């Protein structure tokens, strides 16, 4: 999904260089399916660190996993592709995304 996202945030590629920190972006993704209790957050953390991203993957009470990642747009897009790609632990049924400018408030990548 590209272009405007819910809440009016720009989609990937919508405004090059619009990120608040030298073109860095923030991806927030809500992942639905069988994604809790299967090593999914650990898998996300590993992929994000491979890509040099900072952020968090956390279980939500409704069974989804929320992923927040900041870094260069192309690397965040790659993480999104991997989340949607079918090679994840468990079973991903749907990924909803939102894009925004990076805030710089995240360091490392953690699981909650």
trRosetta pair geometry for C-beta under 8 A, 3 or more apart (Angstrom, degrees):
i j d omega theta_ij theta_ji phi_ij phi_ji
1 5 7.3 98 125 -102 119 89
1 11 6.6 -121 127 -132 73 132
1 97 6.2 172 58 48 116 113
2 11 4.2 138 -167 135 49 142
2 12 5.8 -80 -119 57 91 79
2 13 6.0 -13 -151 50 127 114
2 14 7.0 170 176 -57 86 91
3 11 4.6 30 44 11 20 143
3 14 6.2 115 -124 -92 28 117
4 8 6.1 -31 -161 -137 113 40
4 9 7.3 133 -158 68 62 39
4 10 6.8 -54 -103 -114 55 38
4 11 6.2 -84 -39 -22 11 98
4 14 7.1 109 -65 -124 50 155
5 8 7.5 -28 68 59 60 8
5 9 4.7 -28 59 67 109 90
5 10 7.3 22 9 98 96 11
5 11 5.4 132 -41 -77 94 78
5 97 6.7 -90 -127 107 136 75
5 98 4.9 153 142 -129 142 60
5 99 5.5 139 -7 25 146 81
6 9 7.6 6 74 24 45 96
6 98 6.1 -67 57 -98 88 107
7 98 6.4 30 36 -143 126 128
9 98 5.5 76 50 -178 144 87
9 99 5.2 178 132 76 115 60
9 100 4.7 -67 -142 -77 134 77
10 14 3.6 -158 -172 78 100 133
10 15 4.7 -72 -135 10 166 108
10 18 6.1 58 28 77 159 154
10 99 5.8 -72 89 100 59 116
10 100 7.7 119 40 -105 74 36
11 14 4.6 105 53 -37 66 122
11 99 5.4 118 -129 26 30 140
12 25 7.3 83 -107 168 76 175
12 73 5.9 141 -145 -172 92 108
12 76 7.4 -166 -101 93 119 106
12 77 5.2 98 -146 -85 159 111
12 80 7.9 -136 -39 25 146 155
12 99 5.8 -167 -52 -93 62 156
13 16 6.9 -4 -147 -62 45 85
13 73 7.3 139 -57 163 55 143
14 18 7.6 -40 90 19 82 147
14 99 7.5 142 17 89 121 143
15 18 3.4 34 115 -29 116 142
16 23 7.1 0 179 -134 63 112
16 73 7.9 -102 -120 9 68 162
17 23 4.8 -47 -114 -94 49 100
18 23 7.6 72 35 -119 35 58
18 101 6.3 -111 126 -82 77 105
19 22 6.9 -20 91 77 110 31
19 23 4.6 86 40 -168 116 17
19 24 4.6 -178 155 61 151 40
19 25 5.0 -106 -90 -68 123 57
19 73 7.4 -150 -41 -55 132 100
19 101 4.4 149 -142 -138 50 79
19 102 5.3 29 -168 13 115 89
20 24 7.5 -51 60 63 60 86
20 101 3.9 94 -14 152 89 130
20 102 6.0 -136 51 66 89 61
20 103 6.8 31 60 -98 141 38
20 104 7.5 -106 98 -15 110 103
21 24 4.3 -20 79 37 98 119
21 101 7.4 136 7 170 71 93
21 102 4.7 -64 31 82 115 115
21 103 7.7 32 -23 118 121 3
21 104 5.0 129 -71 -59 148 109
23 72 7.3 20 115 -127 99 69
23 73 7.0 -75 160 -17 90 107
24 70 6.0 48 159 176 118 91
24 71 6.0 -77 -148 -163 103 13
24 72 6.3 -67 -113 -77 70 38
24 73 7.7 -174 -145 -41 31 68
24 101 7.5 80 86 -171 66 64
24 102 3.7 -24 111 7 104 147
24 104 7.7 97 76 -69 144 78
25 70 7.0 -164 95 -140 39 62
25 71 7.4 -26 54 68 68 39
25 72 7.6 35 20 172 89 17
25 73 4.7 69 1 -90 132 77
25 76 5.4 -107 81 21 111 158
25 99 6.0 -21 -175 -162 124 96
25 100 7.1 141 -165 78 75 36
25 101 6.6 -80 -120 -123 53 31
25 102 5.7 115 137 -42 1 88
26 68 6.7 -7 -173 -169 99 88
26 69 7.3 162 -154 83 53 41
26 70 4.9 -22 -99 -93 73 89
26 76 7.8 177 -155 -120 10 154
26 99 7.2 142 78 -160 58 47
26 100 4.7 -21 61 70 107 87
26 101 6.6 25 8 99 99 23
26 102 4.9 140 -47 -98 86 51
26 103 6.4 22 -58 -5 144 82
27 67 7.4 -9 114 113 98 96
27 68 7.2 167 88 -151 56 40
27 69 4.9 -7 57 59 101 91
27 70 7.6 -176 20 -77 68 39
27 76 4.2 163 -23 -174 128 118
27 77 8.0 178 -77 -63 142 40
27 79 6.7 164 69 75 155 121
27 80 6.1 -127 -161 -59 150 109
27 97 6.4 -36 -162 -155 92 105
27 98 7.7 141 -160 75 46 50
27 99 6.2 -18 -102 -103 62 70
28 66 7.0 -13 -169 -171 89 94
28 67 7.2 160 -155 86 41 55
28 68 5.1 -6 -105 -104 77 78
28 97 7.0 140 80 -159 53 53
28 98 4.6 -13 62 59 103 99
28 99 7.9 -161 24 -72 74 27
28 100 7.4 21 -4 11 107 107
29 66 7.4 156 83 -157 48 47
29 67 4.5 -10 59 59 97 104
29 68 8.0 -176 23 -74 65 37
29 69 7.8 0 8 11 106 103
29 80 6.3 173 -77 -112 143 85
29 83 5.9 62 142 120 159 174
29 95 5.4 -9 -170 -171 112 102
29 96 6.9 153 -156 77 57 46
29 97 5.0 -17 -101 -101 82 76
29 98 7.8 -170 -74 23 42 64
30 60 7.6 -2 -141 -8 99 151
30 64 5.2 12 -177 165 90 144
30 65 7.7 159 -156 80 47 42
30 66 5.6 -19 -103 -103 71 72
30 67 7.9 -169 -76 22 26 73
30 95 7.2 156 76 -155 48 51
30 96 4.6 -8 54 57 100 100
30 97 8.0 -157 21 -71 67 34
31 35 5.3 135 118 -109 112 175
31 40 7.4 -161 104 168 145 139
31 64 6.0 151 72 -167 48 84
31 65 4.6 -15 57 60 109 91
31 66 7.7 -170 17 -79 78 23
31 67 6.4 46 -17 -8 114 111
31 83 6.0 -118 -93 -172 124 117
31 92 5.8 -59 -168 -129 105 103
31 94 7.7 166 -154 88 43 50
31 95 5.3 -10 -104 -105 71 83
32 35 7.3 -172 178 4 11 129
32 63 7.5 57 -140 105 70 96
32 64 5.1 -40 -88 -105 64 100
32 92 7.4 94 72 -160 48 61
32 93 5.1 -61 106 63 91 100
32 94 4.4 3 51 57 116 92
32 95 7.5 -159 21 -73 75 37
32 96 7.6 48 -13 -6 108 96
33 90 6.3 132 115 137 107 110
33 91 4.6 -133 170 105 122 70
33 92 4.6 -175 20 -130 154 23
33 93 3.7 157 -83 -3 96 84
33 94 6.9 156 -44 21 94 60
34 38 6.4 76 138 -26 88 147
34 90 4.4 -155 105 -168 78 100
34 91 4.4 46 39 39 100 94
35 38 6.6 -97 -146 42 26 119
35 40 4.3 26 -169 -45 77 176
35 63 7.6 110 48 159 84 72
35 64 7.0 24 59 -150 128 39
35 65 4.7 -105 127 -6 128 117
35 88 7.6 -7 -117 137 97 134
35 89 7.9 111 -135 92 60 80
35 90 4.7 159 -96 100 44 159
35 91 7.5 -114 -57 61 70 46
35 92 6.4 55 -75 -90 117 70
36 40 6.9 -69 -77 31 28 126
36 59 5.2 77 -115 -126 116 118
36 63 6.0 -121 4 -152 130 58
36 65 6.7 167 -69 -60 78 97
36 90 7.7 81 17 -103 28 155
38 89 4.5 177 135 142 99 108
38 90 3.7 130 75 -63 158 97
39 42 4.9 -54 -166 46 73 118
39 43 5.7 82 134 -30 85 100
39 89 4.4 1 75 84 94 179
39 90 7.7 -178 53 -27 68 94
40 43 5.5 -57 -149 35 32 114
40 44 6.4 33 154 -20 67 103
40 57 7.6 -145 122 164 80 138
40 65 5.7 -143 114 -35 130 162
40 88 6.2 40 -127 170 90 112
40 89 5.0 -140 -76 72 62 102
40 90 5.1 -29 -64 10 117 131
41 44 5.6 -50 -147 35 34 112
41 45 6.3 37 153 -21 65 104
41 57 4.2 170 -142 112 82 121
41 58 7.2 62 -119 -85 132 20
41 59 6.9 -72 -53 -46 135 82
41 65 6.1 -158 -75 -143 85 134
41 111 4.2 102 146 -135 124 114
41 112 7.8 -138 -155 42 149 42
42 45 5.7 -53 -149 35 30 114
42 46 6.5 32 152 -20 64 105
42 111 6.4 -15 -73 -71 55 153
43 46 5.8 -55 -151 35 30 112
43 47 6.5 25 154 -14 65 107
43 88 5.9 133 118 -149 151 76
43 89 5.1 178 -29 3 148 107
44 47 5.9 -59 -149 40 31 107
44 48 6.1 30 155 -20 67 110
44 57 4.2 117 85 -82 139 155
44 65 7.3 -176 -23 143 152 140
44 67 5.6 -127 -167 -109 147 126
44 79 7.8 67 -156 -166 80 109
44 83 7.2 33 -111 -93 101 97
44 111 7.9 127 66 -95 103 95
45 48 5.8 -58 -145 38 28 111
45 49 6.3 25 158 -17 64 108
45 57 5.9 -117 -53 17 81 126
45 109 5.0 159 -143 124 77 114
45 110 7.3 -4 -114 -156 123 7
45 111 5.5 -67 -50 -53 137 99
46 49 6.0 -57 -147 37 27 108
46 50 6.5 32 153 -22 62 106
47 50 5.6 -52 -151 33 32 116
47 51 6.5 21 154 -10 64 110
47 79 6.1 132 128 -125 112 83
47 82 5.3 -170 -166 119 152 158
48 51 5.8 -66 -152 44 31 106
48 53 4.3 -86 -169 68 86 112
48 54 7.8 133 158 -80 118 7
48 55 6.0 -104 -164 46 152 112
48 57 7.7 -171 -12 -36 142 112
48 67 7.9 -168 -65 -165 132 114
48 69 5.5 -141 -128 -115 121 125
48 79 5.9 39 -94 -115 73 136
48 109 4.6 153 101 -127 129 160
49 52 7.5 47 -172 -73 34 25
49 53 7.3 -96 -70 50 26 69
49 109 5.4 -134 -62 33 85 135
51 71 6.9 144 128 86 99 162
51 75 4.4 145 173 -169 110 107
51 78 5.9 176 -117 84 136 123
51 79 5.8 -120 28 -60 166 98
52 71 6.0 137 105 -144 80 146
52 72 7.8 26 89 16 116 103
52 75 6.2 -61 59 -153 92 163
53 69 4.5 10 165 -169 139 109
53 70 6.5 149 -164 67 85 38
53 71 4.0 -108 -110 -11 74 140
53 75 5.8 -176 -61 131 102 120
53 76 6.6 117 -108 -83 134 70
53 79 6.3 -19 -9 -49 161 146
53 109 6.5 64 97 -77 78 128
54 69 7.2 145 76 -153 36 60
54 70 5.3 -24 65 59 88 94
54 71 6.6 137 17 -57 69 96
54 106 4.2 156 128 118 109 102
54 107 5.6 -49 -151 -129 139 18
54 108 5.9 63 -135 48 92 16
54 109 5.8 -151 -144 -65 39 74
55 67 6.8 52 140 178 138 70
55 68 4.7 -166 -158 100 107 64
55 69 3.8 -83 -27 -99 159 49
55 70 5.8 152 -68 8 95 71
55 106 5.1 16 -89 176 42 157
55 109 5.3 13 55 -120 65 86
55 110 7.9 -140 109 31 41 63
56 66 7.9 14 106 104 94 89
56 67 7.5 -174 94 -145 50 43
56 68 5.2 14 50 50 84 100
56 106 6.9 -131 -19 -132 89 122
56 109 7.0 -172 -74 -159 34 58
56 110 5.2 -13 -112 65 82 83
56 111 7.4 152 -160 -95 67 20
56 112 6.0 15 -174 -4 115 111
57 65 5.9 9 -177 174 92 114
57 66 7.3 170 -151 86 46 48
57 67 4.9 -5 -106 -104 82 79
57 109 7.6 34 -7 174 92 96
57 110 7.7 -159 30 99 65 44
57 111 5.4 -22 68 -112 91 70
57 112 7.4 179 88 27 43 71
58 65 6.9 163 81 -157 32 69
58 66 5.3 -15 61 58 86 94
58 111 7.1 147 -85 -170 55 48
58 112 3.7 -9 -108 66 104 105
59 64 8.0 149 -158 89 50 41
59 65 5.9 -41 -99 -104 49 74
59 112 7.1 -134 23 102 70 69
60 63 7.1 -32 80 43 84 24
60 64 4.6 -1 45 67 125 83
60 65 6.8 -170 3 -95 88 21
60 66 5.5 84 -48 -21 113 102
67 79 7.7 -156 148 149 140 123
67 83 6.8 -142 31 -97 159 144
68 106 7.0 -169 118 -79 108 149
69 76 5.6 167 102 -121 112 90
69 79 5.6 -14 64 83 171 166
69 109 7.5 8 -114 -116 88 114
70 76 7.5 -17 -135 -82 19 124
70 102 4.3 101 -153 -129 115 109
70 103 7.2 -103 -96 35 149 65
70 104 7.4 -166 156 -75 159 31
70 106 5.2 147 20 48 125 128
71 75 4.9 -51 112 79 125 127
71 76 5.7 164 62 -52 85 91
71 102 7.4 118 -30 -91 19 141
72 75 4.7 78 68 12 90 106
72 76 7.0 -165 90 -7 43 87
73 76 5.7 -59 -147 39 32 109
73 77 6.2 34 156 -20 67 106
74 77 5.6 -52 -148 36 32 114
74 78 6.5 36 151 -22 63 103
75 78 5.4 -47 -148 32 36 115
75 79 6.7 40 150 -19 64 98
76 79 5.6 -47 -151 33 36 112
76 80 6.6 39 149 -19 64 102
77 80 5.5 -52 -151 36 35 114
77 81 6.5 39 149 -21 66 101
78 81 5.5 -48 -149 33 35 114
78 82 6.5 34 152 -17 65 103
79 82 5.6 -56 -151 37 34 111
79 83 6.4 38 150 -23 66 102
80 83 5.6 -50 -148 32 34 113
80 84 6.4 18 157 -6 65 110
80 95 7.1 154 -159 139 80 147
80 97 6.1 22 -130 -98 129 144
81 84 6.0 -68 -149 47 29 102
81 85 5.7 49 151 -55 66 111
82 85 5.2 -43 -137 10 31 129
82 87 7.1 -60 -158 58 76 106
82 88 7.4 113 153 -67 75 96
83 88 6.8 36 -142 -64 41 141
83 92 6.7 156 167 -128 67 160
83 95 5.2 108 125 -107 116 152
84 92 6.9 -142 -119 122 34 145
84 95 5.1 -103 -79 21 89 141
85 88 7.2 122 65 -26 78 89
86 92 7.3 -125 -89 47 40 109
88 92 5.4 60 51 -25 139 119
92 95 6.5 4 179 -49 123 98
103 106 7.5 89 67 -7 93 85
106 109 8.0 39 164 -93 117 56
